[in-house]
Amino acid sequence: MERRKVVDIVLGIVVMGTVGTLIGTTMGGGLMPVAVLVGLGLGVVIGFLGGRRFLVSILAGTVIGGLLAWVLAGPDRIWVGAGAGAAMGGFLGVQISMLLDVRAAKKAAEQAETSPS
């Protein structure tokens, strides 16, 4: 396995494991291990498929959401802000990725039209 893929998988495990832990904290009870395991599993799959942009957007959302919650609501609510930030980061990451893919396809089509055949 190439080094880049291993880095993506480890990033996926760290990011999605953290998100699973945050969700498990919210759910409480005996569901914490289930949420963590699901997060770790999703992290491996997303990392294996090369979702680095998606994972980085989730990581940025987690950090920014946690910091905003800390400033606005105090340290007791950091985990709520981090979880909400992770969700928003994932959503925005998917949308931005789709827009970048559409832009790249449009640019490739324009180059194909202008290139001599």
N, C-alpha and C positions, 0 to 999 in steps of 0.2 A: 504494500500500500504506500502511495507516495506521501511525502511529508505534509503537503498542503491539505490533503484529505484528513490526515490525522489531526492537524491543527483545527480544522473545521469541526471534526467530531468532538474534540475536547472542548472547544468553544460552545458547541451545542449542549454538551453535558452540563457545563457550568451555568450557562444562561437559563436553559429550560429546567435544570434542577433547582435553580433559585426561584424561578417562577412557580414550579410545583410546590416548593416549600412555602412560598407566600400564599398560594391557594390553600394548601393544607392547614396553614395557620388560621385562615379565615373560616374554613369548614369545621375545624376543631375535631375533637373526639378521636376515634380510631381511624379516621380517614387520612391523617397526615402521611402515613407510609404509602398509601395508595396514590395520593397526589404526587408525592416525590418520585415514586417509581414510574408513573405515567410521564412526568416531566423529563426524567432521565431517558426514558425510551424515546420520547419525541425528539429530545436533543440529539441522540445518536442518529436517528433517521434523518432529521433536518441537516445535521452536519455531514452525513454521508452523501446526501443529495446535493451538497454545495450551497446551502442557504446562508452564506456568510453575511450578505447585506441584511437579510431578514433578522438574523441573530444580533447583529450590531444595532439595528433599530430597536429591538426589544431591550437590549442592554442599556442603550441611551435612555429609553423611556423609563426603565426601572430606576435608574440613577436620578434622572430629572424629577420624576414623580415622587420619589422618596425625599429628595431635597425640598421640593415645594411643600410637601406635607409636613416636614419637619419645621420649616419656617412659618407656615400658616397655622398648623394645628398642634404643633409640639411633638416631642419625641415619641409619645404614645401612639401616634397615628402614622408613623413612617411606613410601616408594612402595608397599610391601606393605600397610601399614595404610590408606593413602589409597585404594588399589584395593578393598580389602575393605570399607572404610567407604562407598565409592561404591555398591557392590553392595547393602549393607544399607540405605543411604539410599534407593536406588531401590525396593527391595522394600517398605520401610515407607511410602514416598511413595505407592505404588500402593494399598496396603492402607488407608491413611488417606483417600485420595481416594475409594475405593469406599465407605467407611463414611460419609463426608460426603455423598456422593450418595444413599445409602440414607436417611440422616436427612432430607435435603431433600425427597426423594420422599414420605417418610412424613408430614412436616409439611405438604406441599402437599395430600396426600390428606385429612388431618384438616381442613384449612381448607376444602376443597371440600365435605366432609360437613356442616360447621357453617354454611356460607354459605347464605343464602336463595336458592332458585331460582325 
